[in-house]
Amino acid sequence: MKKAKNFIEHIIDEDLRSGFDKSKLRFRFPPEPNGYLHIGHVNDLIEERSKAKIEKDFAKSDQIRDKLKDMGVTVVDKKDGLTEWFVK
C-alpha cells in the first residue's frame, strides 16, 4: 500500500512541477518550544558570519556577532581561522 502524502509534500511537489529554483531555498530554525536556543539557528548564523568575513564584509560580520551576543552566544575567533562559540 502506498503511503499518502501530507500537505507539505503536496506543496513541494507543486513547487517542483512549476519550476521552483531549489537554490533559493532558505531554512530557519526557531527557538525550541521550551525557550532554549536551537543549535541549528546558531550554526546558521555562525556560517553566515564566516561568509561575511571571507567576503570582507566586516560590518555584517560584527552585526551578526552582536546578534549572537544578544542571544546569549559568545563567539571566539581563533588565530587559525576557526570560530568557536558557546552559550553563557
Secondary structure, DSSP 4 states (H G I P E B T S, - for coil): -PPPP-HHHHHHHHHHHTT--GGG-----PPPTTSPPPHHHHHHHHHHHHHHHHTT-HHHHHHHHHHHHHTTEEEEE-TTS-EEEEE-
